């Protein structure tokens, strides 16, 4: 008998026209960020216009999925349903090899083993049929 998947109980991200290509790529287990077609500035999170030159001309580029821990915090207390079941968990800014920083969770690693500049790689968590999340683990 097949196991019934657990219901995802944490808040889901809003998916809008600006961010839809990002979420569609994650469903394919690919990581994409935006690039300004005028000045070449890379950006994460998705925005309608470049923060450097204000151009609305954007393209999406595929990332390597590799980076390093820029900074992190370990959460040991959170009484909100969905989060308390995950304690302790690590929130981190990961600096991708492409240069942008992403706020994410570190997984597959004990909190006491996390360190600044630790090499990491993306992993994908399919949380609903519509939403896949990018998380990071120590690079293998």
N, C-alpha and C positions, 0 to 999 in steps of 0.2 A: 504494500500500500504506500503510495507516494505521500511525502510529508507536505502539509499545508504550509506555504510560506508565511513567515511572521509579518504582521502588519507593521509598516514603518510608522513610528510614532513621533518622530521629530518634525519640526516645520519643514516644508518643502520650499525650494527657491521659486520666486516668480520667474516665469519664462515670458519674455516680451519679444518684440520684433528685433530689438538691438542684440539681445543675447541668444536668440533661437539657434543660430548656427553653432554656437559654443555647446549648447545642450544636445543638439543633434549629433555633433561629433562625439561627445561623451557617450552617447548611446551606442556608437560604433566602436567604442573603446579607443578613441583617438583624442588627443589634446590639441586644441587650437587656440590661438590668441589673435588679436587684431594688430594690423600694421597700417599705418597711414600711407596712402599712395602718393602723397605729396612730399612729406619730409622724412618718411621712413621710420618714424617713432613707433615702437612696439608698445602695446598696452594690454593690460588685464586689470580690470574687468571690462566688459563690453560697454562702449559708449558711442553715441551718435556722431561725435566729432572728436578730433584729435585735441588733446590737452595742451600740446606744444604749439601747433600752428592753426588750430581751429578748423582745419579742413574736414569736410564731411566724407571725403573719399577714403574708403576703408577696404582693406582686403583681409582675409583670414589666412593665417599660415599655420602649418602643422608644427608642433613642438616635439622635441626629442623625448619629453617626459622625464628628463633627468635634471637634477639641480642639487642644491644644498640647503640645509637649515640655516635661515638667516637669524631668526629668533624664535623662542617658543615659551609656552607656559603649560604647566601640568594642572589640570583641574581635579581636585580631590573631593569637592563638595558641590553638588547641584541637585536640588530636590525636584526639579521639573521632570515630569514623566518623559521617558525616552532618553533623557540624559543621565539620570541617576543610575540606570541599568548599565551604562557604559563606563562608569567610574573605575579607576581614574582614567582620564583621557588627555591626550596631548593636542593642543592647538598650536599651530606654527605658521610663520611666514616662511615659505620656501622660495628661494631665489632660483628660478629656472635657468638653465644654461643659456637661454636666449636673453636673460637679463631682467625680466619682469618678476615681481614678487606676487605670490598667491597665498591667501589665507586658506588654511586647510587643516585637516587632521593628519597626524602621524599614526600609523598602525603597524602591527606586527613587530613591535619594539616596546620593551619595558620602559616606562617613563624615566627611570634612573639611568638608562643607557643613551638617552637622547643628548646630543651635544651640538653646539653652534658649529657650523661648517660641515656637519655630517652629510656625506653624499646620500641622496635619496632618489627614488624613482616612483613614477606614478603607478597607482593601482586603481581599478575602477570598481565601484560598488553600485550595482543595479538595485535601487531601493524601491522603485515602482516601475511599471511598464513604460512610463514616460520620462522618468528621471534617473539618471546615472550620476553619481558623484565622483569627482577626482580626489583621491586621497594619496598619501605618500608613505612609503616604507623605506627602511634602509636599503641602499643599492646593493644588488647581488652581483 
